[in-house]
Amino acid sequence: MEEKRKETAELYFQYKRLVIACEELSVDFNAFVQPVMELSRAFDHLMRIEAVDKRLEIDYPNHDGLDDPAAYAYGQEKAAHSHMLRAFFDAADWFSIEIRERIITSMQVYPYEFVKAAFPEYYSEVRTDVEAINREIAGLREKKDVGNMPLKEAERYVDLITRLNNHLADVNNRIPAIEEAGDRIKKDNSLARVKKYGMAAIIAIISGVIGWLIKGW
């Protein structure tokens, strides 16, 4: 039972690490109540274990008294662990989807040539890594078993989301440069059009003058 409780505590701190790493998304995340509900349920089961240990008089649902305190506590330990896993994966799934969407939507408003000019590694490195992370996360989700998930996989999930979050921070930091490059490209394109049409107008005028002179002769 001690091993299960240790895993439950380690999962909680992985959950906390995840939330801290993604704290800039907290405004939206605060509206997502499912992980908090799972944490509350895990806490309730842990308190029931303490109640058994301290021989407190409490309500024991689905149990006739405390004929077998050890079995009762073990069942509560397993339940607490399952709820903690759900809290972790609910939060991890939310963050992974939210961060990826923010990366994509932040960049898709800019034409390819603007991004290429100021942030050339976005297409060659960032997008490539984001897609690789998404594939690995999908693999973790497929293997997810609320009753039996190795802690190392939860740790790996946090590492992947932290990587995604670092990409989002990089994207946000590059946006001013992308907009500046866009303004410069639009200005250069405008000058090019002016030169093009200005030259055409000059040629037309010269041709007209030459034609008039020829007629005059």
C-alpha positions as CSV (number, residue, x, y, z in Angstrom):
1,M,0.0,0.0,0.0
2,E,2.9,2.3,0.8
3,E,4.2,2.0,-2.8
4,K,0.8,2.9,-4.2
5,R,0.6,5.9,-2.0
6,K,4.1,7.0,-3.1
7,E,3.0,6.8,-6.7
8,T,-0.1,8.8,-5.9
9,A,2.1,11.5,-4.4
10,E,4.5,11.5,-7.3
11,L,1.6,11.8,-9.8
12,Y,0.3,14.8,-7.9
13,F,3.7,16.5,-8.2
14,Q,3.8,15.7,-11.9
15,Y,0.4,17.3,-12.2
16,K,1.7,20.4,-10.3
17,R,4.8,20.5,-12.5
18,L,2.5,20.5,-15.5
19,V,0.3,23.3,-14.3
20,I,3.3,25.5,-13.3
21,A,4.9,24.9,-16.7
22,C,1.7,26.1,-18.4
23,E,0.8,28.8,-16.0
24,E,0.3,31.4,-18.8
25,L,-2.7,29.4,-19.9
26,S,-4.2,29.4,-16.4
27,V,-7.0,31.8,-17.3
28,D,-8.5,29.3,-19.7
29,F,-7.5,26.3,-17.6
30,N,-9.3,27.6,-14.6
31,A,-12.6,27.1,-16.5
32,F,-11.7,23.4,-16.9
33,V,-13.0,21.9,-13.7
34,Q,-12.6,18.1,-14.4
35,P,-9.0,17.8,-13.0
36,V,-10.0,19.7,-9.9
37,M,-12.9,17.4,-9.3
38,E,-10.6,14.4,-9.7
39,L,-8.2,15.9,-7.2
40,S,-11.0,16.4,-4.7
41,R,-12.1,12.8,-5.1
42,A,-8.5,11.6,-4.6
43,F,-8.2,13.7,-1.5
44,D,-11.4,12.2,-0.1
45,H,-10.1,8.7,-0.5
46,L,-6.8,9.6,1.1
47,M,-8.6,11.2,4.1
48,R,-10.6,7.9,4.5
49,I,-7.3,6.1,4.8
50,E,-6.2,8.5,7.5
51,A,-9.5,8.0,9.2
52,V,-9.0,4.2,9.3
53,D,-5.5,4.7,10.6
54,K,-6.6,7.0,13.3
55,R,-9.8,4.9,14.0
56,L,-12.1,7.8,13.5
57,E,-15.9,7.4,13.5
58,I,-16.9,8.2,9.9
59,D,-19.4,6.9,7.3
60,Y,-17.9,4.0,5.4
61,P,-20.0,3.6,2.2
62,N,-20.3,0.1,0.8
63,H,-18.6,-1.4,3.8
64,D,-20.2,-2.9,6.9
65,G,-18.2,-1.2,9.6
66,L,-14.5,-1.9,9.8
67,D,-14.4,-5.7,9.9
68,D,-11.3,-5.6,7.6
69,P,-9.6,-2.1,8.0
70,A,-6.6,-3.1,5.9
71,A,-8.7,-4.2,2.9
72,Y,-10.8,-1.1,3.2
73,A,-7.7,1.2,3.3
74,Y,-6.2,-0.7,0.3
75,G,-9.3,-0.2,-1.7
76,Q,-9.2,3.5,-0.9
77,E,-5.6,3.7,-1.9
78,K,-6.3,2.2,-5.3
79,A,-9.2,4.6,-5.8
80,A,-7.1,7.7,-4.8
81,H,-4.4,6.6,-7.2
82,S,-6.9,6.2,-10.1
83,H,-8.4,9.6,-9.4
84,M,-5.0,11.2,-9.4
85,L,-4.2,9.6,-12.7
86,R,-7.4,10.9,-14.2
87,A,-6.6,14.4,-12.8
88,F,-3.2,14.3,-14.4
89,F,-4.3,13.0,-17.8
90,D,-7.3,15.3,-18.0
91,A,-4.9,18.3,-17.4
92,A,-2.2,16.9,-19.7
93,D,-4.7,16.2,-22.6
94,W,-6.2,19.7,-22.2
95,F,-2.8,21.5,-22.2
96,S,-1.4,19.5,-25.2
97,I,-4.4,20.3,-27.3
98,E,-4.6,23.9,-26.2
99,I,-0.9,24.7,-26.8
100,R,-0.9,23.0,-30.2
101,E,-3.9,25.0,-31.3
102,R,-2.4,28.3,-30.1
103,I,0.8,27.6,-32.0
104,I,-1.0,26.8,-35.2
105,T,-3.6,29.7,-35.0
106,S,-0.9,32.2,-34.0
107,M,1.1,31.5,-37.2
108,Q,-1.6,30.7,-39.8
109,V,-2.7,34.4,-40.0
110,Y,0.7,35.3,-41.5
111,P,1.6,34.6,-45.2
112,Y,4.3,32.1,-45.7
113,E,6.7,34.7,-47.1
114,F,6.4,36.8,-43.9
115,V,7.1,33.8,-41.6
116,K,10.0,32.6,-43.8
117,A,11.6,36.0,-43.7
118,A,11.6,36.4,-39.9
119,F,11.3,32.9,-38.5
120,P,12.7,30.5,-41.2
121,E,13.1,27.6,-38.7
122,Y,9.3,27.6,-37.9
123,Y,8.6,25.4,-40.9
124,S,11.8,23.3,-40.9
125,E,12.1,22.8,-37.2
126,V,9.2,24.0,-35.0
127,R,6.3,22.6,-37.0
128,T,8.2,19.3,-37.5
129,D,8.8,18.9,-33.8
130,V,5.3,19.8,-32.9
131,E,4.0,17.1,-35.2
132,A,6.5,14.6,-33.7
133,I,5.3,15.5,-30.2
134,N,1.7,15.1,-31.2
135,R,2.4,11.6,-32.5
136,E,4.2,10.6,-29.4
137,I,1.4,12.0,-27.2
138,A,-1.2,10.1,-29.3
139,G,0.8,6.9,-28.5
140,L,0.7,7.7,-24.8
141,R,-3.0,8.2,-24.9
142,E,-3.5,4.9,-26.7
143,K,-1.6,3.1,-24.0
144,K,-3.3,5.0,-21.2
145,D,-4.7,2.7,-18.5
146,V,-6.1,4.6,-15.5
147,G,-5.5,1.6,-13.2
148,N,-2.0,0.9,-14.3
149,M,0.1,3.7,-15.9
150,P,3.8,3.7,-15.2
151,L,5.0,6.9,-13.6
152,K,7.7,7.3,-16.3
153,E,5.1,7.7,-18.9
154,A,3.4,10.5,-17.0
155,E,6.8,12.1,-16.6
156,R,7.4,11.8,-20.4
157,Y,4.0,13.4,-21.0
158,V,5.0,16.4,-18.9
159,D,8.3,16.6,-20.8
160,L,6.5,16.6,-24.2
161,I,4.1,19.3,-23.1
162,T,6.9,21.4,-21.7
163,R,8.5,21.2,-25.1
164,L,5.3,22.3,-26.8
165,N,5.0,25.2,-24.4
166,N,8.6,26.3,-25.2
167,H,7.7,26.3,-28.9
168,L,4.6,28.4,-28.1
169,A,6.8,30.9,-26.1
170,D,9.2,31.1,-29.1
171,V,6.3,31.7,-31.5
172,N,4.9,34.5,-29.3
173,N,8.3,36.1,-29.1
174,R,8.8,36.0,-32.9
175,I,5.4,37.6,-33.8
176,P,6.7,41.3,-33.7
177,A,9.6,40.4,-36.0
178,I,7.2,38.6,-38.4
179,E,4.9,41.6,-38.5
180,E,7.8,43.9,-39.1
181,A,9.0,41.7,-41.9
182,G,5.5,41.7,-43.3
183,D,5.4,45.5,-43.3
184,R,8.8,45.6,-45.0
185,I,7.8,43.1,-47.7
186,K,4.5,44.9,-48.4
187,K,6.4,48.2,-48.7
188,D,9.0,46.6,-51.1
189,N,6.2,45.1,-53.1
190,S,4.5,48.5,-53.4
191,L,7.7,50.2,-54.5
192,A,8.2,47.4,-57.1
193,R,4.7,48.0,-58.4
194,V,5.2,51.7,-58.6
195,K,8.5,51.3,-60.5
196,K,6.9,48.8,-62.8
197,Y,3.8,50.9,-63.7
198,G,5.9,54.1,-63.6
199,M,8.3,52.7,-66.1
200,A,5.3,51.6,-68.3
201,A,3.9,55.1,-68.1
202,I,7.2,56.7,-69.1
203,I,7.6,54.3,-72.0
204,A,4.1,55.1,-73.2
205,I,4.8,58.9,-73.0
206,I,8.1,58.5,-74.9
207,S,6.4,56.4,-77.5
208,G,3.7,59.0,-77.9
209,V,6.2,61.8,-78.3
210,I,8.2,59.8,-80.8
211,G,5.0,59.0,-82.7
212,W,4.0,62.7,-82.8
213,L,7.4,63.7,-84.0
214,I,7.4,61.1,-86.8
215,K,4.0,62.4,-87.9
216,G,5.4,66.0,-87.8
217,W,8.1,65.0,-90.2
